[in-house]
Amino acid sequence: MNAETILELIYAYTPFACVAALIILGLYCCIVRRNIIKIILGVSVIESGANLFLIAHGYRTGSVAPIYTLSPSDTNPLNYALPIPQALTLTSIVIGVAVAALMLSLAIHIYRKYGTLDVRKITKLKG
Amino acid sequence: MQFVEFISTHAPILILAIPLICAFLTPLVSRISDKARNIFVTCAIALSLATAVLLALDIYANGARTYVFGATSPGIVLPSGMNLPIRIMYEVDGMSIFMVFISLIVALGASIYSWAATDKYTGKDRYYTLLLLMVVGMLGMELTGDIFNMFVFFEILSISSSALTAYYIEGDSAEGGLKYMLLSAIGGLFVLIAITLLYSQYNVLNMAALASSIQYTTLDIVALGILMTGFVMKCGAVPLHMVTPDAYTVSPANITAMLVTASQACLYALFRVSFTLFGKSIIENMTYGTVGIILIVIGVLSMFVGVTMALPQHDVKRLMAYHAVSQTGYMLLGVGVGLAVMGDSSQMDAFGYKAMEGGIFHIINHAMYKGLLFLTAGAMLYMTGTRDLNKMGGLGHKMPWTAGFFIIGALAISGVPPMNGFASKLLIYESVYQFSPLLSIIAMVVSILTLASFVKVFHSAFMGPQLSDYRNAKEVPKSMIVGMCVLAAVIVVFSLFPDWAVKTIVDPAVDALLNNAGYVHNVVGGA
């Protein structure tokens, strides 16, 4: 295996390593952190990981944006980036914004009521 | 005649489109008057239910139906020159329409109930918008044949139900809503990651096309595991049940009844994934036993942990919420036994089919009686202002209707013979006994503990002398009684004619789950 193939492999697998790192980091944050805002951030980090995962599957180095009428006329059809993951990612980003907004607004209400965001002190519902 | 035909052709999308359009018309109608809005919302759900009945008659006569969006005719599954479906497609079979009935009947009862139950609050126009969106989320998950579409409706359901849980910020509702949303969001992301794993390998999102091309590689097994985790998180089964009692306790009673059906929509997704999406490959690879036993273990744990946690509760809604966890276990047990013997036709005929009948019949029974029980708990809360059983007492003198409905619900959930809960539990006991006697005995013990727990609730809330605090208590407003009546009527019908119910609506659902080759054939053709 020469240096070039190793470099190519690194290029190819870096996005997926990032995906794994983001998802594990996000889960760790959700489970271990005690502050509600940080837990919500953890969910957002997992979501970024999932979005990157989708996008990384649809992209190849040197590919063209999948807009047929705007691409150069001599584009090889195989050289377009896959459009479906991009559409899926857009949907998932929109959903993620709604989820984050709802959770943060609930966090505001919890802070108003308890005066703290520490989950160890917010224990009215238990048992 | 042409009109009926048009409705029938486009029924799969109309069921979903009616509540979706009405959801955003609701704030406009609210400008006229509160009463107009209430009737409008209930009519939207009733209309959707009528369309579902029309579609169901067609499905029971002619088999599953596919509906393709954006095609020149909704029947064109494969665009010309394509081997795989690329358009979003709804595939409605016996199981889907069965779940649609459950969601819509409970939503109908809950919406009538909320006419009076929310009368002391403001901001009801958006409340009803969210309520209809929640219905849309459930229906979308149940009707769709496209796995990404299912994820989108899963998130619509999560957002609207958690917003409704915390809609009236009082007491601890924000805490319950946040917990529910947190778990749903993580569950949804798990589903998305699994979808990416599958899409990256097979390039399709359609469930039937995916089912036909899945190779059952290691990556697919990982995807199956992540998908199941995501859906189990929200359906309230044991290892991840902690959020269920919290959210069910603090939400308004009619929303709690709908949260039960929301968790069942996720249960449907779990069954759809394990039977249809992975059905062919787990039979070919002989791993149906393992997957089935995973469901059985989750089910038995849910049954037992749920009921033991319910016994010491003295908050009436929290107690019922733990029973919801426990009853989910019965469904998982019944269907899990069916899955565990799916590839073995002799065992399937001997008891597997019956176990699945029991599990699936239990879904509709549970939605009805648990919905009814939560509505009666809401009625108690409405009159007494507390959920604490120790502070209640003697309500039977003043609230005979609520007490009557509570008795119907409590007898049904404990599986006392004439009721519908007994019919489905008996099917589960009989068939599971042949699979493993121990499981059947655990199920019976859990049922007895359930009865004990509801006797306690009935005694402390309704029996005894009248308390001076509630001297002015009276029966709840009429619309709340009518809402409870809807669910009680379904329970009574199923109790009187369990055979008819099993033959008419449950058997097509079981057949649809087992017939994954047919599900695939409708879309990609071939065997």
Interface residues (C-beta under 8 A of the other chain):
Chain A: I23 L27 C30 I36 I39 I40 V43 I46 E47 G49 A50 F53 L54 H57 I84 P85 L88 T91 S92 I95 A98 V99 L102 M103 L106 A107 H109 I110 K113 I122 K124 L125 G127
Chain B: F148 V152 E155 S158 I159 S162 A163 A166 I169 G171 D172 A174 E175 G176 G177 L178 K179 M181 L182 A185 I186 G188 L189 L192 I193 T196 Y199 S200 L205 P245 D246 T249 V250 P312 Q313 R318
